[in-house]
Amino acid sequence: MKIAFWSPLHGTGTTSSLLAMTAAISVQEPGKTVVTQTHYNLNNLERPLLGSIRNDDFFRDIGVDALIRHFKSGNITEEQIENCSIKMSESLYLLAGTKMHNRDGFENNVTRSVLLHIFSCMERYFDRVFIDTNSGDNEFSMRLIDECDAIVVSLRQNRYLLDTFFDNNPLKGKKVFYVFSDYDTDSKYNLHNIRVMHREISKENSAVIPHSPEFMDAISDERIMRFFALNIDAVPEAKSSYFFSSMIKAVATFENFIVSKNFVKEQEGTDDI
């Protein structure tokens, strides 16, 4: 199952939402998950998971670039995908993004078509393929979204952003799960009120990732996996208890959403929604 993480506007927490959902799923849910990204020469996804790796030789035989080379020399196998990925835990793999020095070489139509094929191959061997995409109406993001089974849209508690997005929603007719990152419970625009204003958002297709200084520090300190592994079972009195209880709820809602009857029927091409 391919799932794109996307936002209508840069800076609304798409990558941090993916990191939070991925880390929480990896310590809560069965099945294999692989995360990757389509950005050119950015490591906002990789550094919080791997730490600062400045040696280019580390990525010589792994990541998207290595799989592209395998594709050009023949079919991509499960073994090649796993060998080109970094195993973060028993259930989580990271496929590093491109390290090409030539932007045009990575962003041409041929390479993009190869990437789409690679993501489809990964879907055969992983239960979840999470893809961090470029925000806005990026051409390749829209092309990828069309091929994904679902889209996780990262939003903020900003009425102008919400009204603008839903007035010109480019994802109408698609299977969308809404995540509100850096969520503030004291805002007038809490999730209940947002659902009232925008009926596209329901209890079944939305969740929050609360504002958490500890979570943001874990991203900056490049220790996301350790942060979740040590704190996911935080007691109610713990400093991060609300953040982690919300993440547990978010994962449960998301997992129910992607396996729901409506989702399966939409995937099968029926009109019974």
C-alpha positions in Angstrom: 0.0 0.0 0.0 1.5 3.3 -1.1 0.7 6.4 1.0 1.8 9.9 0.1 2.4 12.5 2.8 1.7 15.9 1.3 0.7 19.5 2.2 -0.9 22.3 0.2 1.7 24.7 1.6 5.4 24.4 2.6 6.1 24.6 6.3 3.0 22.9 7.6 4.8 19.9 9.1 4.5 17.2 6.5 7.9 15.6 7.2 7.5 15.9 11.0 4.0 14.3 10.7 5.5 11.5 8.7 8.3 11.0 11.2 5.8 10.9 14.1 3.4 8.5 12.4 6.2 6.3 11.2 7.9 6.0 14.6 4.6 5.4 16.4 3.5 2.7 13.9 6.9 1.0 14.1 6.6 0.4 17.9 2.8 -0.3 17.9 1.7 -2.1 14.7 2.7 -5.3 13.0 3.8 -5.5 9.4 6.7 -4.0 7.5 6.9 -0.3 6.8 9.4 1.5 4.5 9.7 5.3 4.4 11.3 7.4 1.6 11.1 10.8 0.0 11.0 12.5 -3.4 12.9 15.7 -2.5 16.1 16.6 -4.3 19.2 16.6 -2.0 17.3 17.2 1.3 17.7 15.0 4.3 15.0 16.4 6.6 13.6 12.9 6.7 16.8 11.0 7.1 18.8 12.9 9.6 16.2 12.6 12.5 16.3 8.8 11.9 19.9 8.2 11.1 21.8 11.1 12.6 24.4 13.2 10.8 26.2 11.1 8.3 28.5 13.2 6.2 30.4 10.5 4.4 29.0 10.1 0.9 30.5 6.6 0.7 27.9 5.5 3.2 25.2 6.0 0.6 27.1 4.6 -2.4 25.3 1.3 -2.5 22.0 2.2 -0.8 19.0 4.4 -1.3 17.0 5.5 -4.3 20.1 6.0 -6.5 21.2 2.4 -6.0 17.7 1.1 -6.8 17.6 3.2 -10.0 20.9 1.6 -11.1 19.4 -1.9 -10.4 16.3 -1.0 -12.4 18.5 0.1 -15.4 20.3 -3.3 -15.3 17.2 -5.5 -14.8 14.2 -6.1 -12.6 14.1 -5.0 -9.0 13.9 -7.8 -6.5 12.9 -7.9 -2.8 16.5 -8.7 -1.8 17.7 -5.6 -3.7 15.1 -3.4 -2.1 16.1 -4.6 1.4 19.8 -4.3 0.6 19.4 -0.7 -0.6 17.3 0.2 2.5 18.5 0.9 6.1 16.8 -1.3 8.7 15.8 0.9 11.5 13.9 -1.7 13.6 12.4 -5.2 13.0 9.5 -3.6 11.2 10.8 -0.3 9.8 13.1 0.4 6.8 14.4 3.7 5.4 15.1 4.1 1.7 17.4 7.1 1.6 16.6 9.8 -1.0 18.8 10.8 -3.9 22.4 12.0 -3.4 22.7 13.0 -7.1 24.6 16.3 -7.7 22.6 17.0 -10.9 19.1 18.2 -10.1 18.0 18.0 -13.8 19.2 14.4 -13.9 17.0 13.5 -10.9 14.0 15.6 -11.9 13.6 14.5 -15.6 10.6 12.5 -16.7 12.6 9.3 -17.3 13.9 9.3 -13.7 10.5 10.1 -12.3 8.9 7.3 -14.2 11.6 5.0 -12.8 10.8 6.2 -9.3 7.1 5.5 -9.7 8.0 1.9 -10.8 10.3 1.5 -7.8 7.6 2.6 -5.4 5.2 0.1 -7.0 7.8 -2.7 -6.6 8.3 -1.8 -2.9 4.6 -2.1 -2.4 4.8 -5.8 -3.2 7.2 -6.5 -0.3 6.1 -4.0 2.4 2.7 -3.5 4.1 3.1 0.3 4.0 5.2 2.5 1.7 5.3 6.0 3.2 6.5 8.7 0.7 7.3 12.2 1.8 6.4 14.4 -1.2 7.0 18.0 -2.2 4.3 20.4 -1.0 1.9 22.4 -3.2 1.0 21.7 -6.8 4.4 20.2 -7.6 4.0 18.3 -10.8 5.7 15.1 -9.7 3.9 15.1 -6.3 0.5 15.3 -8.1 1.5 12.5 -10.4 2.6 10.3 -7.5 -0.6 11.1 -5.5 -2.6 9.8 -8.4 -0.9 6.5 -8.1 -1.0 6.2 -4.3 -3.7 4.3 -2.4 -4.1 7.1 0.1 -2.8 10.6 1.0 -2.0 11.9 4.4 -2.5 15.7 4.3 -0.7 17.8 6.9 -2.6 20.9 7.9 -2.4 23.6 10.6 -5.0 25.3 12.7 -5.1 28.3 10.4 -8.5 29.3 9.0 -7.2 31.0 5.9 -5.1 27.9 5.0 -8.1 25.6 5.6 -10.6 27.7 3.7 -8.2 28.1 0.8 -7.4 24.4 0.6 -11.0 23.2 0.8 -12.3 25.9 -1.6 -9.8 24.6 -4.2 -9.3 21.1 -3.0 -7.1 19.2 -5.6 -7.7 15.9 -3.9 -11.5 15.6 -4.4 -12.5 12.0 -4.9 -9.3 10.6 -3.4 -8.8 8.8 -0.1 -7.5 11.4 2.3 -6.5 11.3 5.9 -6.0 14.7 7.6 -3.3 15.3 10.2 -3.1 18.5 12.2 0.6 18.9 13.2 1.9 21.0 16.1 -1.7 21.0 17.4 -2.7 23.4 20.2 -5.6 22.3 22.4 -6.3 25.9 23.5 -6.9 27.2 20.0 -10.4 28.3 19.0 -9.8 26.2 15.9 -9.7 22.9 17.7 -10.5 19.7 15.8 -14.1 19.6 16.7 -14.7 23.1 15.4 -12.7 22.5 12.3 -14.9 19.4 11.6 -18.0 21.6 11.9 -16.6 24.2 9.4 -15.3 21.6 6.9 -17.5 18.5 6.6 -14.8 16.7 4.6 -13.0 16.1 7.9 -14.5 13.5 10.2 -13.6 11.4 13.3 -12.7 8.6 10.9 -10.3 10.4 8.7 -8.4 12.8 10.9 -6.1 13.0 13.9 -3.8 15.4 15.7 -0.1 15.5 16.5 0.1 17.8 19.5 2.7 20.5 20.0 5.6 18.9 21.9 8.9 20.6 22.7 10.3 17.1 23.5 9.3 15.8 20.1 10.8 18.8 18.3 14.0 18.4 20.3 14.1 14.7 19.4 14.0 15.7 15.7 16.8 18.3 16.2 18.8 15.8 18.3 18.3 13.2 15.6 16.9 10.5 18.0 13.3 10.0 16.9 13.3 6.2 17.2 14.8 6.2 20.7 12.4 9.0 21.8 9.4 6.9 20.8 10.7 3.6 22.0 11.4 5.0 25.5 8.3 7.1 25.9 5.4 5.5 23.9 4.1 3.9 27.2 4.4 7.2 29.2 2.4 7.2 32.4 -0.3 10.0 32.6 1.9 12.1 34.9 4.8 12.2 32.4 5.6 15.4 30.6 4.9 13.9 27.2 1.9 11.8 28.1 -0.6 13.8 26.1 1.6 13.8 23.0 2.0 10.0 23.2 -1.6 9.2 24.0 -2.6 11.3 21.0 -0.1 9.5 18.8 -1.5 6.1 19.9 -5.0 7.4 19.0 -3.7 8.8 15.7 -2.2 5.5 14.7 -5.3 3.5 15.6 -7.5 5.9 13.7 -5.2 5.8 10.7 -4.9 2.0 10.7 -8.7 1.7 10.8 -9.0 4.2 8.0 -6.7 2.5 5.6 -8.3 -1.0 6.1 -11.9 0.3 6.3 -14.6 -1.2 4.1 -15.0 2.0 2.3 -11.3 2.1 1.5 -11.3 -1.4 0.1 -14.4 -0.7 -2.1 -12.8 2.4 -3.4 -9.7 0.5 -4.2 -11.7 -2.1 -6.1 -13.3 0.6 -8.2 -16.9 0.4 -6.9 -19.0 3.5 -6.4 -20.4 2.4 -3.0 -18.8 4.9 -0.6 
